[in-house]
Structures are given as structure tokens and as C-alpha cells.
Amino acid sequence: MNNEKEGLLMDRKKKTPLRLCLGCRVHKDKKDLIRVVRTPEGEVELDATGRKAGRGAYICSDVTCLKRAVKGKVLEKSLKNSIPQEVVARLVEKMKDVP
């Protein structure tokens, strides 16, 4: 019986976490999305590593998803912070650099 348990444990695959894109509202793997974070200082920026401290929201690497999330104010609601237009423009420029 002990060998059966070991076999079952070895066959298990690790689940990849799913996150919801705020622009297109599709669940995708966390590694396929870009995290937008509101830092404890109140700044809004892209988090390429996914490990920055603060409140985060996920969007696809497509600029249209970012624009759709900003236009519908979904990103503001998720981050619980207003986002100025110059920050949105900076995020769009940074997203073009992210692969």
C-alpha cells in the first residue's frame, strides 16, 4: 500500500494558478499575464516579476486589454486608486517593451 501512495504522489502535477485579465475577462495562466501593481506608496506600475509589494491586478500583454480596462474603470476599481492619464501612457509604453 505504501508503494501505491508513493506512485500517486509522483503522478500529481502542480497546478498553475489562473488569473483573470481585466481587459478581455478571460482566465489565463498567471505566467501569461502582466501584473499591474499599486505600491504602498500609491504609485501604479507594471510588475514583470509578479513579486512587488502592493495590490495587484492582471492584464494580457496586449495594449488593447490595458486600454479596455482603463476605459471601463475596471483597473481603477481593482487597484482601489485613481489612475492619471500620464501613468496610463507610461504603462502603454512599458507594455510595448515587455515580450
C-alpha positions in Angstrom: 0.0 0.0 0.0 2.9 2.4 0.7 4.2 1.9 -2.8 0.7 2.8 -4.2 0.7 6.1 -2.3 4.2 7.0 -3.5 3.1 6.3 -7.1 0.0 8.6 -6.7 2.1 11.4 -5.3 4.6 11.2 -8.1 1.9 11.3 -10.7 0.4 14.5 -9.4 1.1 17.6 -11.5 1.5 21.0 -9.9 -1.4 23.3 -10.8 -0.6 26.6 -12.4 -2.5 29.5 -10.9 -5.2 31.2 -13.1 -5.8 34.9 -13.1 -8.5 37.0 -14.8 -7.5 39.5 -17.4 -9.3 42.8 -16.6 -9.4 43.8 -20.2 -10.8 40.7 -22.0 -12.2 39.0 -18.9 -10.6 35.6 -19.8 -8.9 33.3 -17.2 -5.3 32.6 -18.2 -2.2 31.2 -16.6 -0.6 33.7 -14.2 2.7 33.5 -16.1 1.0 34.6 -19.3 -0.4 37.8 -17.8 1.3 41.0 -16.7 0.7 42.3 -13.2 -0.1 46.0 -12.7 0.6 46.9 -9.1 -0.3 49.8 -6.8 2.7 50.1 -4.5 2.3 51.0 -0.8 3.5 54.5 -1.8 0.5 54.8 -4.1 2.3 54.6 -7.4 0.9 52.4 -10.2 3.4 50.5 -12.3 4.0 47.2 -14.2 5.3 44.3 -12.3 7.2 42.0 -14.6 8.4 39.7 -11.8 5.0 39.4 -10.1 6.6 39.8 -6.7 6.4 43.5 -6.0 4.6 44.5 -2.8 1.2 46.1 -3.2 -2.2 45.5 -4.6 -2.1 43.8 -8.0 -4.3 43.3 -11.0 -3.6 41.2 -14.1 -4.0 42.1 -17.8 -2.9 40.4 -21.0 0.3 41.7 -22.7 -2.0 43.2 -25.3 -2.2 47.0 -25.2 -5.9 46.9 -26.2 -6.6 44.9 -22.9 -5.0 47.7 -20.9 -6.9 50.4 -22.8 -10.2 48.5 -22.3 -9.5 48.0 -18.6 -8.7 51.8 -18.2 -11.7 52.9 -20.3 -14.2 50.8 -18.2 -12.5 51.9 -15.0 -12.1 48.3 -14.1 -8.4 48.8 -13.4 -9.1 51.7 -11.0 -11.7 49.7 -9.1 -9.4 46.7 -8.8 -6.4 48.7 -7.6 -8.7 50.9 -5.5 -6.9 54.0 -6.8 -7.5 56.6 -9.5 -5.0 56.3 -12.4 -3.9 59.6 -14.1 -3.6 59.6 -17.9 0.2 60.1 -17.8 0.5 56.9 -15.8 -1.6 55.1 -18.4 0.6 56.4 -21.2 3.7 55.3 -19.3 2.2 51.8 -18.8 1.4 51.6 -22.5 5.0 52.4 -23.4 6.3 49.9 -21.0 3.9 47.2 -22.3 5.4 47.6 -25.7 8.8 46.6 -24.3 7.5 43.5 -22.5 7.7 40.3 -24.6 
